[in-house]
């Protein structure tokens, strides 16, 4: 009497396990590619949120050189705009909005962007709505990337008791507005500096290949407006005032475990094009 010997296309029992695993992986590759491309298309169409860590990872893997979607809140300097306009392959066409535009549904608005830049250096008001401050905290804690310039975002409309970043953003900003002297908050007192920006964290991608600015000593010094802020994060670079010998933080980073990052610039980043370009590439 005959009997069923099983499917004829099964690999023989003495075939190495690695060969069978390799065979299965090759069969799965087309399916994985279809899934990744599907997520990419849905993210581009706005059907799914690209800020979701899994979606962002898939999109980054399939198109690592894609243009970052950048939102600027406030009024950036002409130097920053010039650098961004010269790097459209990195940032495309950034959107500029006033902080007041984020009093309703700010979470949804921020989630549409890969990088948010808070730069109010070109305006007198440094106020942001409470809803925007809360939304920025949530955005960073779920993987969002933020750049904060100088004294931007230190106040809140109608709140005389709010001053500094902690009240508006919690612990995500890597600098503090300490009170010195006769009750003077340092983030309200700009200081004119003539000096050099020095690399502090030599391993950090933002300062890759940049030891000092200006790069050559014979080019002189930079004229900067800075604040004597306290540092609570990773100091990437510092400023040395050649007239007084005093040092000030230049670039400070706060990194979340979930991938979110806040980069604080204690000067106008538009005057250091190479550093700003490195920052955009690092965050995207």
Helices and strands as residue ranges (DSSP letters): H 17-45, H 53-62, E 70-74, H 78-85, H 88-91, E 95-97, G 99-102, H 106-110, E 115-119, H 130-141, E 145-149, H 165-169, E 175-176, E 179-180, E 184-185, G 186-188, E 191-199, G 205-207, E 212-213, G 217-219, E 222-226, E 230-231, E 234-241, E 247-255, E 261-265, G 269-271, H 273-283
